[in-house]
Each structure stands twice: as structure tokens, then as C-alpha cells.
Amino acid sequence: MKTAIKYFLATTMFYFCSVVSAVAQNEQKDVNIDVNVQGGQWYTNWWIWVIVALLFIITIVAISTRGRRA
């Protein structure tokens, strides 16, 4: 009798889990995540590259003329 009850509970739980997973997979969600509200990425702007290039040139000049005296 205990084996029959265990078998019945096991098959009922298996059936319940398979029905729940089938229902969960059929549900469609419309998720729209748009983090690009104002335009392109920061590195697509030309003025960012100009500022970075100027800072790089100033750094190279400052490092290369550090030990020299005029």
C-alpha cells in the first residue's frame, strides 16, 4: 500500500511539474530594453577622439622634455 501511494505521489508530482513547465514556456513576454536613448556610444563621437589625441600628445611632450633645461 505504501508503495502504491509513493508511486501515485511521484507520478502526480511529475505530471504537475511537466504541466507547469509547459505553461511557463508558452508564455510570451514583450521586454523592450533600450539603453541607447540619446544616440551612439561615447567612442563614436569625433570630439572625444580629438580630446584623447590632444591629451596623448601633451603627455608625450611632457614626458620627453622632463629632463631638459633650455
PyMOL commands that set and color helices and strands:
alter all, ss='L'
color gray80, all
select helices_A, chain A and resi 2-26+42-44+46-64
alter helices_A, ss='H'
color red, helices_A
deselect
rebuild
show_as cartoon
